[in-house]
């Protein structure tokens, strides 16, 4: 069972859950600072980093596992000019939409993880 839980798909789910959770925290921080003068929005970059990882060529499954284990989301700050006079770049409508999107992603990833564990239980119990 340990090998299954340490498989590539489980690693991907774990890293994705961590990135989405971090994204939710960053978005919440952006919303909390919507009235802070000079505050620049921050975001989490993960999907493009993961996509680049998938485009690399690997010799074996353990190289893929290592690459996935080493992938980390990147925090970026929006350096574009603010539309507000106080220099704050938070757009509350955008941030609320992104927060809802992150919550949906998190729910989907939890559902996927639960499904994988249930399939494993089903196999262990001989289809019962």
Secondary structure, 3 states (H helix, E strand, C coil): CHHHHCCHHHHHHHHHHHHHHHHHHHHHHHHHCCCCCCCCCEEEECHHHHHHHHHCCCCCHHHHHHHHHHCCCEEEECCCCCCCCCCCCCCHHHHHHHHHHHHHHHHHHHHHHHHHHHHHHHHHCCCC
